Amino acid sequence: MPDITVGQRRWPVAMGTNLLDALNAQGLNVPYSCRAGSCHACLVHCLRGEPRDNQPEALEAGKRAEGWRLACQCQVVDDLCVAVFDPATDGLPAHVEACDWLSPDVLRLRLQPSRPLRYHAGQHMVLWTESGVARPYSLASLPQEDRFLEFHIDCRQPGAFVDIAKGLKAGAALRLGELRGGALRYDPGWQDSALWLLAAGTGLAPLYGILREALRQGHSGEIRLVHLAREQAQHYLASELKALAVHHPSVRIELVLPEAFSHALAALRPSSRQVHALVCGSPTSVEAYSKRLFLAGVPRNQVLADVFTGRETGVFHS
């Protein structure tokens, strides 16, 4: 049986045990959200030994070369010495620049990192509180235009991070973890094509950044943004989106409530196959959008989707 060592602790595990499960079974509370290699909340540093990595491409080459691994994607097949991600030493310091409510349930968090970050619209980042609670969130800001990092926090359900975020004030300290590029992005090669941005809830956050990035790059095709919300007040960027549409005639904004969602889906009929669709939101909404796009004949390789999970877990202990 292989052994795992973390600090002064050493224990045996069965061959092939999932590394995340092995660490958390010992009370180390490594955070995780998706368990699919996307959120990067479960980052650990392998100091000695090598686990079997089921998704090595999920980490960029430089990070892997340093020994970092995603615990949820690794199996223990040999003795390992591991250090869990410590936000106090491995994270980037940041402070809250502004914190305000965009709707009764959506909190806008603007952070100022201690040094400039290079990122692009559509990426997400793990945020750590000073007490060690971690949660990944998509960036809604645009690096070429915003001097802060913006995140939209869905506060409908209680959670370790959400409960702390509700009490944050300007000047409060946070730590920034892994910056991750998911499926969502804007490609300059799409400039002449139709661009459909299909969101539900705070799935609007990364698509808002991508919409502005497309406009910044002079996108010449039509841009259609559909936002599904539970009620009218949850269309939390309605005024900003409508203002963009006024200044950019190629932009079409559709704010949809549940009772009209079926009609909105049926109206997704591309005039040609030259359409690129970006989809973001809950598993149910992403599935509904994606199914409609498939039936409408949009090629699968022209549909990029990012699913938001409701899971929030993990507290770091030194």
BELLINUR-V112358 format. One record per residue. RES is the residue in three letters. NEAR is the number of other ideal C-beta (glycine too) atoms within 8 Angstrom. D_CENTER is the distance of its C-alpha to the mean C-alpha in whole Angstrom. Layout:
<<RES;NEAR;D_CENTER> <RES;NEAR;D_CENTER>>
//
This chain:
<<MET;6;36> <PRO;12;34> <ASP;10;33> <ILE;16;30> <THR;11;31> <VAL;11;28> <GLY;5;30> <GLN;3;34> <ARG;7;33> <ARG;6;34> <TRP;7;34> <PRO;6;34> <VAL;11;32> <ALA;5;33> <MET;8;32> <GLY;7;29> <THR;10;27> <ASN;10;23> <LEU;17;23> <LEU;13;20> <ASP;8;22> <ALA;12;25> <LEU;15;24> <ASN;10;23> <ALA;6;26> <GLN;9;28> <GLY;6;26> <LEU;9;24> <ASN;9;21> <VAL;13;18> <PRO;14;15> <TYR;14;13> <SER;12;10> <CYS;13;10> <ARG;7;13> <ALA;6;12> <GLY;9;12> <SER;9;8> <CYS;12;6> <HIS;14;9> <ALA;15;10> <CYS;14;14> <LEU;13;15> <VAL;15;19> <HIS;13;22> <CYS;13;24> <LEU;7;28> <ARG;7;30> <GLY;9;30> <GLU;6;28> <PRO;13;26> <ARG;9;25> <ASP;9;22> <ASN;6;21> <GLN;8;18> <PRO;6;19> <GLU;4;17> <ALA;9;14> <LEU;11;15> <GLU;5;17> <ALA;6;20> <GLY;6;21> <LYS;8;19> <ARG;11;20> <ALA;6;24> <GLU;7;23> <GLY;8;23> <TRP;10;19> <ARG;15;18> <LEU;14;16> <ALA;14;18> <CYS;13;17> <GLN;10;18> <CYS;14;21> <GLN;10;24> <VAL;16;27> <VAL;8;30> <ASP;8;32> <ASP;9;32> <LEU;15;29> <CYS;11;29> <VAL;13;26> <ALA;10;24> <VAL;11;21> <PHE;12;19> <ASP;10;20> <PRO;12;18> <ALA;7;22> <THR;5;23> <ASP;8;20> <GLY;12;17> <LEU;9;18> <PRO;9;19> <ALA;13;18> <HIS;10;20> <VAL;16;19> <GLU;8;21> <ALA;9;20> <CYS;12;19> <ASP;6;20> <TRP;7;20> <LEU;9;19> <SER;9;20> <PRO;6;22> <ASP;7;18> <VAL;14;16> <LEU;12;16> <ARG;13;15> <LEU;13;14> <ARG;13;16> <LEU;15;16> <GLN;10;18> <PRO;11;18> <SER;5;21> <ARG;5;21> <PRO;4;20> <LEU;10;16> <ARG;4;16> <TYR;9;13> <HIS;9;12> <ALA;14;11> <GLY;16;8> <GLN;13;6> <HIS;12;4> <MET;15;6> <VAL;16;8> <LEU;15;11> <TRP;14;14> <THR;11;17> <GLU;8;20> <SER;6;21> <GLY;11;19> <VAL;13;16> <ALA;16;13> <ARG;14;9> <PRO;14;6> <TYR;11;4> <SER;17;4> <LEU;16;7> <ALA;10;10> <SER;11;13> <LEU;10;15> <PRO;10;16> <GLN;5;20> <GLU;7;20> <ASP;8;18> <ARG;3;20> <PHE;10;17> <LEU;15;13> <GLU;13;12> <PHE;15;10> <HIS;16;11> <ILE;13;11> <ASP;11;12> <CYS;10;16> <ARG;4;18> <GLN;7;18> <PRO;4;19> <GLY;8;17> <ALA;11;17> <PHE;13;15> <VAL;14;15> <ASP;9;19> <ILE;11;19> <ALA;12;17> <LYS;8;19> <GLY;6;22> <LEU;9;21> <LYS;7;23> <ALA;7;23> <GLY;6;24> <ALA;10;22> <ALA;9;21> <LEU;12;17> <ARG;14;16> <LEU;16;13> <GLY;15;12> <GLU;8;11> <LEU;9;9> <ARG;12;8> <GLY;7;8> <GLY;11;7> <ALA;7;10> <LEU;13;9> <ARG;10;12> <TYR;11;15> <ASP;6;18> <PRO;6;22> <GLY;4;24> <TRP;12;23> <GLN;10;24> <ASP;6;27> <SER;9;25> <ALA;13;24> <LEU;15;20> <TRP;13;19> <LEU;13;16> <LEU;13;15> <ALA;14;13> <ALA;13;14> <GLY;14;13> <THR;10;10> <GLY;16;9> <LEU;13;11> <ALA;15;9> <PRO;17;8> <LEU;15;11> <TYR;12;13> <GLY;14;13> <ILE;15;13> <LEU;14;16> <ARG;12;18> <GLU;13;17> <ALA;12;19> <LEU;12;22> <ARG;9;22> <GLN;9;23> <GLY;6;25> <HIS;11;24> <SER;6;27> <GLY;12;26> <GLU;7;26> <ILE;16;22> <ARG;10;22> <LEU;15;19> <VAL;12;19> <HIS;14;17> <LEU;13;18> <ALA;13;19> <ARG;6;21> <GLU;6;23> <GLN;7;24> <ALA;7;23> <GLN;12;20> <HIS;10;19> <TYR;11;18> <LEU;10;18> <ALA;8;21> <SER;6;24> <GLU;8;21> <LEU;14;21> <LYS;9;25> <ALA;8;26> <LEU;13;24> <ALA;11;26> <VAL;6;29> <HIS;5;29> <HIS;9;27> <PRO;4;29> <SER;9;27> <VAL;11;24> <ARG;9;25> <ILE;10;23> <GLU;9;23> <LEU;10;22> <VAL;10;23> <LEU;11;24> <PRO;6;24> <GLU;4;27> <ALA;8;27> <PHE;11;24> <SER;6;26> <HIS;7;28> <ALA;12;25> <LEU;10;24> <ALA;8;28> <ALA;6;28> <LEU;13;25> <ARG;6;28> <PRO;11;28> <SER;4;31> <SER;6;30> <ARG;8;28> <GLN;8;27> <VAL;12;24> <HIS;12;20> <ALA;14;17> <LEU;14;14> <VAL;15;13> <CYS;18;10> <GLY;14;10> <SER;11;12> <PRO;7;14> <THR;6;17> <SER;12;16> <VAL;16;14> <GLU;8;17> <ALA;10;20> <TYR;16;18> <SER;11;18> <LYS;8;22> <ARG;11;23> <LEU;12;22> <PHE;10;24> <LEU;6;27> <ALA;9;27> <GLY;7;27> <VAL;12;24> <PRO;7;24> <ARG;6;21> <ASN;4;20> <GLN;9;20> <VAL;13;17> <LEU;10;14> <ALA;11;11> <ASP;15;8> <VAL;10;8> <PHE;12;7> <THR;7;10> <GLY;6;12> <ARG;7;13> <GLU;10;13> <THR;7;15> <GLY;13;17> <VAL;10;19> <PHE;14;20> <HIS;7;24> <SER;5;26>>
//
